[in-house]
Amino acid sequence: MSEPVAQKTIGVTVNGTTYEREVEARRLLVHFIRDDLDLTGTHVGCDTGNCGACSVIVDGTLLKSCMMLAIQADGALIETVEGLGADGDLHRLQETFGEHHALQCGYCTPGMLMSAKALLDENPEPTEREIRRAIQGNICRCTGYVNIVEAIAAAAEAGT
Amino acid sequence: MLLASVEYARPRSVDEALSLLAANPNGRALAGGQTLVNVLKARIAAAELLVDLNDISELREIRETDEGLEVGPMVTYTQLARAEEVHRGRPILGEVAAQIADVQVRNRGTVGGNVCSSDPTNHLPPVLVALGATMKVAGASGTRTVPAEEFFLGVYMTAVGSGELLTGISIPRREGGDGFASVTIGVDGTCIVNAAASANGGVRVALGCVSATPVLVEVASADEESVRAAVGAAELDPPSDIHAPAEYRRQLARVVATRAARQASEAA
């Protein structure tokens, strides 16, 4: 029988590192990632599930981490933007985002990159329409999206 | 925004979920969370206990039966859009699921959440009414079945009462063709008006966003004149809001009903 709990010690693996932390049941996954694990690459934009800045990949599924509770992620494998690459060893999406000027302020970029990664993981040769649909849940207020779409297409073309 | 303090349980069976809900009248079933978590953040709803249904694997299944399709309430929109059983049996369900919100929401949002939240702008309530679906509602005293057209009781209100759980949706086998049309705020955005239709000789058209619950209009023939006349005779009294005044919604209702009925009769 599953007993109701108000807090629980959960274990998650984020970008290959396993963490154990006690969380309150009400804690959002995005706050857990940012404030408990200090992985501040994942952003909070709207906090209402509209903007996609908090997008991460949980057990292979792209989702908005402001609409999931941390306690629900117990045992999960999580990918955040920090797992994509590092200085001097960038992911090809990070390279092409830079080359195509796919960001200005950069606030949406971590979520945009995770949505792009989820797309290419599943569909390595997307059409422009498929790219646009894949980033439908991510709002960018700077670029007008054209350069983002071009950057994702260029990353797809570059292959793995 | 932060949620108020809440307890959390993760049952592994329907029986366990029902006893958790029965033990706490302020308990709420948590499905995909794409509505409920936001509502809890905004403190519009309060819950003392969240009963997370994500570990109950039997609620995630899509099965083909002699009668049609059995869709579990924890089936996500992504799952519905991709399932072979749905493509074979009732493809309109997959087509509609693929146009709800965005990838992230489709990956988490569930069929059961869509119907149990009974938001008048949701996609699936009119679809299930048009298709003549039947809902299974389980509670302490057993399971009862409720036709989709009696399931939606009001804004955010359904036949699922306190301590009960939607455990399955039965979609009858396709005899004719189905259709869906909507006018949305942006591509795949919130519906301003939507309509689902199922044609088999006559046509059943269910209109969404024009009332608290889907409005079913049954028309003897799927031709445009008949559908327009039937929607007109329904004397719709839709709401006005920032997106559309009532008169515009009334006009759109005739348009989307015609489009959905045409798609349904062409597919029949």
Interface residues (C-beta under 8 A of the other chain):
Chain A: M1 S2 E3 P4 V5 A6 K8 E24 A25 R26 L28 H31 D47 T48 G49 G52 S55 T61 L62 L63 K64 C66 M67 M68 L69 I71 Q72 S115 A118 R133 A134 Q136 G137 N138
Chain B: M1 L2 L3 A4 S5 V6 E7 Y8 A9 R10 P11 R12 E16 L20 N24 G33 Q34 V37 N38 K41 A42 L49 L50 D52 N54 A101 D102 V103 Q104 V105 N107 R108 V187 D188
